Amino acid sequence: MAADSSSAAYIRMVQHLIEKCLIFHMSEDECMEALSKHADIKPVITRTVWKELEKENKEFFEAYKRFNKEDRMSEAETTQKILQILSSVDSSNTTNSSNNNNNNQHDSD
């Protein structure tokens, strides 16, 4: 009987950790990897609990997958976005630098 309650507690803990992964918009694979790495939970355990949660909350997971699919950028898109941001920061720094140099030259005249 004690083994049953400890197994149930373990499953509840895994469920709670999966719910935390969902808050961070992690995929099933990302969640399995994170729980394996940081909580020493075997991926097969995470997958099994995840699948049971999907069965019990079918509508939620359908919406969750749809939302994440639309919301997530690919690695290439993310890299491109970061490069655009860095480029705009560089160009604004260059512009500010040029303006400061022009102001300094006018001050010395």
C-alpha positions as CSV (number, residue, x, y, z in Angstrom):
1,M,0.0,0.0,0.0
2,A,2.9,2.4,0.8
3,A,4.3,1.7,-2.7
4,D,1.0,2.6,-4.3
5,S,0.8,5.9,-2.5
6,S,4.5,6.7,-3.3
7,S,3.9,5.9,-7.0
8,A,0.8,8.1,-7.0
9,A,2.8,10.9,-5.4
10,Y,5.6,10.5,-8.0
11,I,3.1,10.6,-10.8
12,R,1.5,13.8,-9.3
13,M,4.9,15.3,-9.1
14,V,5.6,14.5,-12.7
15,Q,2.2,16.0,-13.7
16,H,3.0,19.1,-11.7
17,L,6.4,19.5,-13.5
18,I,4.7,18.9,-16.9
19,E,2.2,21.7,-16.0
20,K,5.2,24.0,-15.3
21,C,6.6,23.1,-18.8
22,L,3.3,24.0,-20.3
23,I,3.4,27.4,-18.7
24,F,6.7,27.9,-20.5
25,H,5.1,26.8,-23.8
26,M,7.4,23.8,-24.1
27,S,6.7,21.0,-26.5
28,E,6.4,17.4,-25.3
29,D,10.0,16.7,-26.4
30,E,11.4,19.8,-24.8
31,C,9.6,18.9,-21.6
32,M,10.9,15.3,-21.6
33,E,14.4,16.6,-22.1
34,A,14.1,19.2,-19.4
35,L,12.7,16.8,-16.8
36,S,15.3,14.2,-17.7
37,K,18.1,16.7,-17.4
38,H,16.9,18.7,-14.4
39,A,14.7,16.4,-12.4
40,D,16.2,13.0,-13.3
41,I,12.8,11.8,-14.6
42,K,13.0,9.1,-17.3
43,P,11.6,10.4,-20.7
44,V,9.3,7.3,-20.9
45,I,7.7,8.4,-17.6
46,T,7.2,12.0,-18.8
47,R,5.8,10.8,-22.1
48,T,3.4,8.4,-20.4
49,V,2.1,11.0,-18.0
50,W,1.9,13.6,-20.8
51,K,-0.2,11.2,-22.9
52,E,-2.6,10.6,-20.0
53,L,-3.0,14.3,-19.6
54,E,-3.7,14.6,-23.3
55,K,-6.4,12.0,-23.0
56,E,-8.0,13.7,-20.0
57,N,-7.7,17.2,-21.5
58,K,-8.1,16.7,-25.2
59,E,-9.5,20.1,-26.0
60,F,-6.8,21.9,-24.0
61,F,-4.0,20.1,-25.7
62,E,-5.4,20.6,-29.2
63,A,-5.6,24.4,-28.5
64,Y,-2.1,24.3,-26.9
65,K,-0.5,22.6,-29.9
66,R,-2.3,25.0,-32.3
67,F,-1.2,28.0,-30.3
68,N,2.4,26.9,-30.0
69,K,2.6,26.0,-33.6
70,E,1.4,29.5,-34.7
71,D,3.4,31.3,-32.0
72,R,6.8,29.6,-32.3
73,M,9.4,30.8,-34.7
74,S,11.8,28.3,-36.2
75,E,15.5,28.5,-35.2
76,A,16.3,30.2,-38.6
77,E,13.5,32.8,-38.0
78,T,14.7,33.4,-34.5
79,T,18.3,33.9,-35.7
80,Q,17.1,36.3,-38.5
81,K,15.1,38.3,-36.0
82,I,18.1,38.6,-33.6
83,L,20.3,39.7,-36.5
84,Q,17.8,42.3,-37.5
85,I,17.7,43.6,-33.9
86,L,21.4,43.7,-33.7
87,S,21.7,45.4,-37.0
88,S,19.2,48.1,-36.0
89,V,21.1,48.6,-32.7
90,D,24.4,48.9,-34.6
91,S,22.9,51.4,-37.1
92,S,21.4,53.5,-34.3
93,N,24.7,53.5,-32.4
94,T,26.5,54.5,-35.6
95,T,24.0,57.3,-36.2
96,N,24.3,58.5,-32.6
97,S,28.0,58.4,-32.8
98,S,28.0,60.5,-36.0
99,N,25.7,63.0,-34.5
100,N,27.8,63.3,-31.4
101,N,31.0,63.8,-33.6
102,N,29.2,66.5,-35.6
103,N,28.0,68.2,-32.5
104,N,31.5,68.1,-31.0
105,Q,33.0,69.6,-34.2
106,H,30.5,72.4,-34.2
107,D,31.2,73.1,-30.5
108,S,34.9,73.4,-31.2
109,D,34.4,75.9,-34.0
